[in-house]
């Protein structure tokens, strides 16, 4: 059974110990990974703190959370991985900064024609990437950044299609 993002969000909201986050964690899901990110309280800053000092304090708070919760996060991740069949990654937001502690790096096979390979090779030759794999990941991030609104519309449309499918008639074998 495929768990929905809402179900996973509810499970983690119930499973994460009280006091870890200032609100229920956000849960992002794809077929390979569950990314759980919670908000942690910003640390107190000295009165004369500049932006660099505040950034250092937020980074220290994120590091403290990571170290203090490591064993419990690993137990929860093991339980979730067994239950949902996906790797679990963790992160926090602290103020304006986001820190992701672990992330799955999943290989994706693709076939590219010469013209597309040349694009990747140019990125390597230009020092933008060290490998074709890294160059392709860079291209995907670039599309994600510059076409975010269009991608959100496409995801919304796909969600509406799934709702229509779910509301539709069922054959006898699918009951």
Phi and psi in degrees as a GROMACS rama.xvg file:
@    title "Ramachandran Plot"
@    xaxis  label "Phi"
@    yaxis  label "Psi"
@TYPE xy
-84.7794  120.706  UNK-2
-81.2855  142.198  UNK-3
-84.5242  163.099  UNK-4
-60.4319  -38.0223  UNK-5
-64.6564  -43.1985  UNK-6
-61.9462  -44.4658  UNK-7
-64.0031  -41.0817  UNK-8
-59.6647  -42.34  UNK-9
-65.1919  -42.1589  UNK-10
-61.4351  -47.4129  UNK-11
-67.3521  -36.7553  UNK-12
-60.0176  -37.305  UNK-13
-79.3906  -26.7098  UNK-14
-90.2373  -29.2035  UNK-15
-72.2948  131.946  UNK-16
-59.6552  144.553  UNK-17
-58.0519  142.563  UNK-18
94.5053  -14.3549  UNK-19
-67.22  -47.2353  UNK-20
-123.609  160.539  UNK-21
-80.9995  -11.8937  UNK-22
-155.426  174.512  UNK-23
-58.2259  140.086  UNK-24
-70.2014  153.468  UNK-25
-82.5563  145.219  UNK-26
-129.482  117.755  UNK-27
-107.142  140.199  UNK-28
-133.554  139.418  UNK-29
-136.18  -179.707  UNK-30
-62.3378  -17.1887  UNK-31
-108.101  -23.5198  UNK-32
-147.433  150.1  UNK-33
-118.026  122.803  UNK-34
-109.609  117.348  UNK-35
-107.872  120.063  UNK-36
-129.192  124.383  UNK-37
-117.939  154.958  UNK-38
-85.416  128.822  UNK-39
-109.816  150.3  UNK-40
-63.4223  141.046  UNK-41
-67.9636  146.479  UNK-42
-74.6062  160.835  UNK-43
-69.5765  142.379  UNK-44
-109.027  149.021  UNK-45
-61.1739  152.953  UNK-46
-56.8412  -35.4012  UNK-47
-97.3931  22.3474  UNK-48
-68.2409  129.381  UNK-49
-92.5622  -179.056  UNK-50
-60.5138  -39.3949  UNK-51
-65.6205  -39.1948  UNK-52
-65.493  -43.0073  UNK-53
-64.8417  -41.5756  UNK-54
-62.6929  -40.4127  UNK-55
-65.1505  -39.1011  UNK-56
-66.2748  -41.0576  UNK-57
-65.1978  -40.8539  UNK-58
-63.2054  -39.5167  UNK-59
-64.8262  -39.2777  UNK-60
-63.7439  -43.2399  UNK-61
-62.7852  -42.8075  UNK-62
-63.1428  -41.7529  UNK-63
-61.7023  -45.3398  UNK-64
-59.9631  -46.1701  UNK-65
-57.7279  -47.325  UNK-66
-70.2365  -43.6821  UNK-67
-68.1092  -26.5598  UNK-68
-108.763  3.24012  UNK-69
-51.9482  -52.7949  UNK-70
-62.7043  -43.9159  UNK-71
-68.0864  -39.8264  UNK-72
-62.715  -38.5685  UNK-73
-65.5483  -39.7749  UNK-74
-64.213  -44.707  UNK-75
-64.0673  -42.8682  UNK-76
-62.0979  -43.4493  UNK-77
-59.7241  -44.0825  UNK-78
-63.3918  -44.8626  UNK-79
-67.1613  -40.1727  UNK-80
-62.9957  -38.7732  UNK-81
-67.6192  -43.5726  UNK-82
-72.5662  -41.4771  UNK-83
-108.295  -7.59769  UNK-84
69.774  27.9183  UNK-85
-137.227  152.378  UNK-86
-69.374  148.002  UNK-87
-113.538  130.328  UNK-88
-117.265  154.107  UNK-89
-127.214  152.839  UNK-90
-163.374  172.941  UNK-91
-138.15  156.786  UNK-92
-112.923  141.068  UNK-93
-137.814  107.096  UNK-94
64.8958  -125.632  UNK-95
-90.6971  -2.89366  UNK-96
-104.08  146.08  UNK-97
-121.226  133.997  UNK-98
-127.244  119.882  UNK-99
-106.491  121.535  UNK-100
-77.4971  -42.6243  UNK-101
-137.596  150.982  UNK-102
-149.028  141.222  UNK-103
-76.7953  135.272  UNK-104
-110.076  103.139  UNK-105
-102.103  125.303  UNK-106
-68.3927  140.794  UNK-107
-129.012  121.022  UNK-108
-83.4085  140.927  UNK-109
-149.874  154.625  UNK-110
-112.558  125.108  UNK-111
-120.521  140.412  UNK-112
-79.7366  169.491  UNK-113
-56.2913  -43.1175  UNK-114
-60.6698  -40.2638  UNK-115
-70.5723  -37.7279  UNK-116
-65.1894  -34.6161  UNK-117
-63.0258  -37.6006  UNK-118
-59.3117  -48.5311  UNK-119
-63.1615  -43.0519  UNK-120
-65.1483  -33.8934  UNK-121
-65.2804  -39.806  UNK-122
-63.8201  -35.715  UNK-123
-68.7164  -48.7958  UNK-124
-61.7766  -31.9266  UNK-125
-82.5158  -1.03158  UNK-126
81.2593  9.21473  UNK-127
-75.6777  -32.8669  UNK-128
-141.004  158.326  UNK-129
-96.2609  -17.3138  UNK-130
-150.095  168.322  UNK-131
-62.6361  -37.8397  UNK-132
-60.8235  -46.781  UNK-133
-66.2381  -37.1646  UNK-134
-65.5414  -40.7985  UNK-135
-65.6666  -40.9575  UNK-136
-61.652  -39.659  UNK-137
-61.0703  -44.3044  UNK-138
-61.8357  -41.9966  UNK-139
-63.8837  -44.1086  UNK-140
-61.3616  -40.1079  UNK-141
-62.1343  -45.1786  UNK-142
-62.43  -43.5063  UNK-143
-59.0926  -39.2293  UNK-144
-72.5473  -41.7044  UNK-145
-90.4846  -14.2669  UNK-146
-123.519  26.4905  UNK-147
-58.3759  -43.9787  UNK-148
-63.1305  -44.6642  UNK-149
-64.3633  -41.6928  UNK-150
-63.3981  -38.4033  UNK-151
-62.4296  -42.0895  UNK-152
-63.1426  -40.7119  UNK-153
-64.9916  -43.0351  UNK-154
-62.3355  -41.2123  UNK-155
-62.0176  -42.2116  UNK-156
-64.6712  -40.9367  UNK-157
-65.3818  -36.5149  UNK-158
-62.9692  -39.995  UNK-159
-65.9996  -38.736  UNK-160
-61.8842  -42.771  UNK-161
-63.9663  -38.305  UNK-162
-62.4711  -41.4669  UNK-163
-65.3243  -43.416  UNK-164
-59.559  -45.8469  UNK-165
-63.652  -32.1935  UNK-166
-84.1172  -11.5043  UNK-167
-74.9448  174.201  UNK-168
-66.575  150.206  UNK-169
-109.449  141.334  UNK-170
-79.1887  162.742  UNK-171
-56.293  -35.1906  UNK-172
-74.3411  -14.1524  UNK-173
-105.179  17.6979  UNK-174
